[in-house]
């Protein structure tokens, strides 16, 4: 029998239901599309259910927020989170910003209604997380959030205001919580850095989650040549979350976590022409890593370690996707 005829026979058996390519109840990796709505509006989202997922076996989940001029498919392509999810067995959720909410599909992190728990876009994103958790077997102790640019700034808001939902977060080329309030100060913060004190914003973030507030470790990536979001925003995001986690570990503002790097290491991405980068690690007095910052030399506004020839992707930087997952899986809520 020729190879072609063999494939015809396999296809016929598949159509007849005689061949099963995965164990009963297990999934091949696939997209599932959904919509969530509340009084603040509605958003579509795409969920990647990883290869081997089985109902009844809880798996982690990562909420991934795209930047301006992007969408779930572009974000999945540049981050390659789906491929990692297939090998590591976690669900990935990609919300889509509406052009009616923002003509450039930016998350509106700068608007005051989107800087509080239970209102605006944060409430919609939290609702999407809750909806996915209700439909699939998600380990509620291992839910994480990440995003780039406007999605990175919104990641800071979600980490600040929903520490009871997320166990850890990663901010890529973004900004701290409430770096700007309104369009003017937000534009200023993107160009020059936030005019607000990160320590004050750290206490604001603590207050946003209500009670009980939990420690939420945050990873930050930022390129030194970012022409869209001034690199100082990465430093401010770290300082803000160190202050938040000073409160988060025992409820007291007592410098159990300080904006002081316990270690700084240097490395180079192991590819031809790879970028050099530094990793600064911040711990609390118990030795728990509360923040970590990757500063990537010469990288512009991009996802570090993404595929070549894609917008907002830098293949010469360290693998931000793999590093984010390695960071996330150390923490449970």
ROSE-963922 format. One line per field, with one value per residue (C-alpha): residue in one letter; x, y, z. Coordinates in Angstrom, 3 decimals. Layout:
N
type = (a, ...)
xx = (X, ...)
yy = (Y, ...)
zz = (Z, ...)
end
This chain:
333
type = (x, x, x, x, x, x, x, x, x, x, x, x, x, x, x, x, x, x, x, x, x, x, x, x, x, x, x, x, x, x, x, x, x, x, x, x, x, x, x, x, x, x, x, x, x, x, x, x, x, x, x, x, x, x, x, x, x, x, x, x, x, x, x, x, x, x, x, x, x, x, x, x, x, x, x, x, x, x, x, x, x, x, x, x, x, x, x, x, x, x, x, x, x, x, x, x, x, x, x, x, x, x, x, x, x, x, x, x, x, x, x, x, x, x, x, x, x, x, x, x, x, x, x, x, x, x, x, x, x, x, x, x, x, x, x, x, x, x, x, x, x, x, x, x, x, x, x, x, x, x, x, x, x, x, x, x, x, x, x, x, x, x, x, x, x, x, x, x, x, x, x, x, x, x, x, x, x, x, x, x, x, x, x, x, x, x, x, x, x, x, x, x, x, x, x, x, x, x, x, x, x, x, x, x, x, x, x, x, x, x, x, x, x, x, x, x, x, x, x, x, x, x, x, x, x, x, x, x, x, x, x, x, x, x, x, x, x, x, x, x, x, x, x, x, x, x, x, x, x, x, x, x, x, x, x, x, x, x, x, x, x, x, x, x, x, x, x, x, x, x, x, x, x, x, x, x, x, x, x, x, x, x, x, x, x, x, x, x, x, x, x, x, x, x, x, x, x, x, x, x, x, x, x, x, x, x, x, x, x, x, x, x, x, x, x, x, x, x, x, x, x, x, x, x, x, x, x, x, x, x, x, x, x)
xx = (0.000, 1.429, 1.997, -0.800, -3.256, -2.208, -3.030, -6.402, -7.129, -6.071, -8.312, -11.224, -10.740, -10.525, -13.750, -15.416, -14.213, -12.052, -8.781, -8.280, -5.110, -5.202, -6.275, -9.974, -10.766, -7.462, -7.189, -4.964, -3.879, -6.591, -8.168, -11.476, -13.211, -15.339, -16.879, -17.341, -19.586, -20.514, -21.870, -18.533, -18.637, -17.810, -14.562, -13.782, -10.990, -9.143, -8.141, -5.432, -6.230, -2.923, -2.210, -2.929, -5.377, -7.841, -10.939, -10.671, -6.903, -6.238, -3.593, -2.111, -3.361, -1.633, -3.539, -1.621, -2.391, -1.366, -0.039, -1.321, -1.858, -1.983, -4.450, -4.552, -3.186, -0.273, 0.455, 0.446, 2.792, 5.329, 5.342, 4.993, 3.199, 1.009, 3.981, 5.305, 1.835, 1.678, 4.925, 4.339, 0.569, -1.042, -3.938, -3.276, -5.942, -5.623, -8.261, -8.865, -9.181, -11.997, -11.317, -14.447, -12.739, -9.423, -8.803, -5.275, -6.432, -4.457, -5.681, -6.826, -4.606, -4.444, -8.136, -9.126, -12.044, -9.495, -7.259, -9.548, -10.749, -14.215, -14.520, -13.740, -11.400, -9.809, -13.223, -13.735, -10.327, -10.962, -14.338, -12.682, -10.367, -13.317, -15.248, -12.362, -11.881, -15.562, -15.366, -12.016, -9.992, -7.786, -5.617, -6.782, -3.512, -1.496, -3.014, -0.599, -0.741, 1.638, 1.566, 3.573, 3.429, -0.141, -0.773, 2.248, 0.869, -2.501, -0.653, 0.580, -3.014, -4.208, -1.345, -2.005, -5.760, -6.257, -3.586, -6.273, -6.503, -2.914, 0.063, 2.709, 3.022, 5.452, 5.549, 7.202, 8.077, 5.266, 4.892, 4.029, 0.524, -1.037, 2.099, -0.214, -3.713, -5.400, -3.977, -1.532, 0.397, 0.266, 1.875, 4.440, 5.219, 5.739, 8.140, 9.976, 8.968, 6.132, 5.959, 4.612, 6.608, 6.837, 6.678, 3.391, 2.077, 3.251, 1.015, -1.823, -1.453, -1.629, -4.865, -6.407, -6.748, -8.717, -8.469, -6.899, -4.033, -1.357, 2.275, 2.599, 6.097, 6.624, 9.107, 10.026, 11.624, 12.757, 15.151, 17.626, 16.764, 12.976, 11.781, 8.100, 8.165, 11.085, 13.244, 12.925, 9.400, 10.861, 12.803, 9.734, 7.639, 10.158, 10.348, 6.568, 6.061, 8.904, 7.042, 3.742, 5.347, 6.880, 3.276, 2.291, 4.450, 3.184, 0.792, 3.302, 5.351, 8.508, 11.122, 11.033, 11.350, 13.530, 14.425, 17.896, 19.146, 20.349, 22.174, 22.980, 24.143, 25.188, 24.771, 24.444, 21.690, 23.190, 22.403, 24.522, 24.658, 22.738, 22.145, 23.843, 21.557, 21.565, 19.292, 18.642, 16.933, 15.034, 14.111, 12.341, 13.887, 12.542, 14.545, 11.528, 12.099, 9.553, 10.761, 13.298, 14.309, 15.868, 17.532, 18.329, 21.060, 20.098, 16.597, 13.823, 10.106, 9.706, 9.015, 12.424, 13.349, 10.445, 10.663, 12.443, 10.549, 7.516, 6.417, 7.428, 9.728, 13.454, 15.015, 18.376, 17.143, 16.728, 13.633, 11.107, 8.388, 10.431, 11.865, 8.392, 7.098, 10.181, 9.473, 5.738, 5.914, 7.841, 4.742, 1.300, -1.444)
yy = (0.000, 3.377, 6.093, 8.131, 5.258, 4.674, 8.292, 7.968, 4.910, 6.761, 9.699, 7.364, 5.624, 8.973, 10.097, 6.871, 7.347, 4.248, 6.032, 8.183, 10.262, 11.248, 9.531, 9.770, 13.161, 14.724, 17.687, 18.486, 22.120, 24.394, 27.840, 28.444, 31.790, 33.639, 36.932, 38.395, 41.336, 43.295, 46.777, 48.257, 46.711, 43.550, 42.080, 39.102, 36.781, 33.739, 30.849, 28.352, 24.939, 23.068, 19.671, 17.003, 19.068, 16.843, 18.064, 17.396, 17.871, 21.491, 23.376, 26.880, 29.794, 32.875, 36.013, 37.751, 41.389, 42.647, 46.133, 48.864, 47.994, 44.327, 41.521, 38.004, 36.272, 38.704, 38.437, 34.649, 34.733, 37.120, 35.522, 31.875, 31.236, 28.591, 26.413, 26.698, 25.979, 22.744, 21.500, 22.811, 22.206, 25.539, 27.518, 30.879, 33.587, 36.532, 39.289, 41.550, 45.313, 46.856, 49.577, 51.244, 51.466, 52.635, 53.268, 51.822, 48.866, 50.109, 49.081, 52.307, 52.055, 55.842, 56.444, 56.695, 54.280, 51.674, 52.100, 50.606, 47.193, 46.307, 49.013, 49.565, 47.344, 45.709, 44.388, 43.000, 41.300, 39.845, 38.655, 36.909, 35.109, 34.041, 32.830, 30.675, 29.282, 28.313, 26.420, 24.658, 22.932, 25.810, 25.733, 28.942, 29.127, 29.349, 32.146, 34.731, 37.896, 39.474, 42.018, 44.416, 48.204, 49.350, 45.719, 45.899, 48.985, 47.230, 44.224, 46.502, 47.508, 43.894, 42.895, 45.897, 45.528, 41.759, 40.183, 37.713, 36.439, 36.489, 34.797, 36.702, 39.101, 40.136, 43.652, 44.002, 47.523, 48.867, 51.118, 51.073, 51.214, 54.659, 55.962, 58.513, 59.666, 60.988, 61.476, 64.290, 62.700, 59.298, 60.731, 62.449, 59.195, 57.326, 59.976, 60.990, 58.622, 59.026, 62.282, 60.318, 58.808, 54.996, 54.534, 56.431, 54.385, 51.258, 52.108, 52.996, 49.553, 47.928, 49.757, 48.890, 45.171, 45.648, 42.997, 40.520, 41.907, 39.390, 39.610, 39.482, 39.075, 41.013, 40.462, 43.427, 43.487, 46.730, 47.643, 50.478, 51.840, 51.817, 54.798, 54.410, 53.876, 55.568, 52.879, 54.690, 53.281, 49.813, 51.018, 52.771, 49.614, 47.617, 50.251, 50.497, 46.760, 46.437, 48.992, 47.154, 43.884, 45.499, 45.834, 42.543, 40.251, 41.310, 44.232, 46.755, 49.475, 48.422, 47.888, 44.104, 44.614, 47.473, 48.927, 47.480, 44.744, 41.690, 40.564, 41.832, 39.404, 39.975, 37.690, 37.608, 35.946, 32.740, 33.535, 35.152, 38.863, 38.280, 41.208, 41.633, 42.142, 42.492, 40.834, 42.664, 40.657, 42.155, 40.107, 40.662, 39.885, 36.316, 35.740, 35.678, 37.277, 40.099, 41.577, 40.961, 43.216, 42.324, 45.358, 44.503, 46.537, 48.206, 46.715, 48.977, 48.646, 44.912, 41.479, 40.116, 36.848, 36.832, 35.463, 37.500, 39.697, 40.241, 43.683, 44.486, 41.454, 41.284, 37.894, 39.007, 39.446, 36.788, 34.576, 36.641, 34.010, 31.185, 33.416, 34.636, 31.085, 30.067, 33.020, 32.371, 28.727, 29.550, 31.202, 30.134, 32.290)
zz = (0.000, -0.970, 1.641, 0.072, 0.348, 3.956, 4.801, 3.070, 5.211, 8.394, 7.505, 6.830, 10.180, 11.941, 10.317, 11.398, 14.946, 14.987, 15.742, 18.852, 18.849, 22.527, 25.745, 26.499, 28.009, 26.924, 24.564, 21.653, 22.002, 20.655, 20.769, 22.505, 21.918, 24.443, 25.503, 28.962, 29.827, 32.935, 33.594, 32.459, 29.008, 27.081, 25.767, 23.587, 24.641, 23.329, 25.550, 24.673, 26.129, 26.122, 24.673, 27.273, 29.312, 31.168, 32.946, 36.650, 36.779, 37.867, 35.903, 36.233, 34.148, 32.694, 31.673, 28.840, 27.945, 24.514, 23.829, 21.527, 17.850, 18.769, 19.461, 20.963, 17.852, 17.525, 21.242, 21.067, 18.069, 19.603, 23.057, 22.015, 25.283, 23.625, 22.743, 26.292, 27.678, 25.666, 27.187, 30.720, 30.890, 31.702, 30.227, 28.535, 28.250, 25.845, 26.186, 23.180, 23.570, 21.519, 18.955, 20.332, 23.734, 22.286, 18.541, 18.838, 20.968, 23.988, 27.411, 29.069, 32.126, 32.376, 33.132, 36.797, 36.402, 35.260, 38.293, 40.920, 41.931, 40.689, 38.052, 34.391, 32.432, 35.488, 36.504, 32.992, 33.000, 36.453, 35.175, 32.235, 34.657, 36.797, 33.740, 32.501, 36.009, 36.113, 32.806, 33.087, 35.781, 36.921, 40.017, 41.721, 43.667, 40.435, 38.362, 36.919, 34.806, 32.307, 29.498, 27.373, 26.977, 27.741, 28.649, 30.952, 32.668, 33.027, 34.443, 37.224, 37.935, 38.038, 40.327, 42.564, 42.822, 42.598, 44.791, 45.887, 42.280, 40.989, 42.615, 40.607, 37.668, 34.918, 33.437, 30.012, 28.822, 31.002, 34.011, 37.691, 39.107, 38.511, 36.802, 35.238, 36.082, 32.963, 29.500, 30.317, 33.188, 31.483, 28.349, 30.575, 32.372, 29.099, 27.816, 30.980, 33.755, 36.205, 38.166, 41.149, 44.002, 43.563, 47.336, 47.503, 44.594, 46.385, 49.318, 46.912, 45.342, 48.762, 49.478, 46.098, 46.793, 49.979, 52.656, 52.892, 50.847, 49.774, 48.758, 44.945, 43.460, 40.216, 37.393, 35.160, 31.685, 30.047, 27.252, 27.677, 24.198, 24.624, 22.577, 23.525, 27.289, 29.023, 30.712, 34.045, 34.160, 34.682, 37.719, 39.086, 38.669, 40.697, 43.427, 43.626, 44.007, 46.507, 48.630, 48.069, 49.122, 52.183, 53.270, 51.661, 53.760, 57.206, 56.692, 58.044, 56.350, 58.177, 55.424, 55.573, 51.797, 50.597, 47.214, 47.456, 45.128, 47.025, 43.905, 40.410, 37.747, 34.139, 31.164, 27.373, 25.357, 23.871, 20.230, 17.523, 18.320, 21.564, 23.865, 27.208, 30.180, 33.948, 36.476, 39.743, 42.494, 45.424, 48.495, 51.772, 55.138, 54.968, 51.780, 49.459, 46.058, 45.850, 42.555, 39.839, 36.951, 33.605, 32.004, 28.374, 26.695, 23.433, 23.212, 21.964, 22.768, 22.293, 23.739, 24.652, 22.969, 20.528, 16.978, 14.284, 11.809, 14.014, 15.259, 18.840, 18.978, 19.729, 19.060, 20.487, 24.052, 26.729, 26.517, 28.470, 28.056, 29.509, 32.219, 33.171, 33.537, 35.544, 37.850, 38.095, 39.051, 42.210, 43.680, 44.805, 46.187)
end
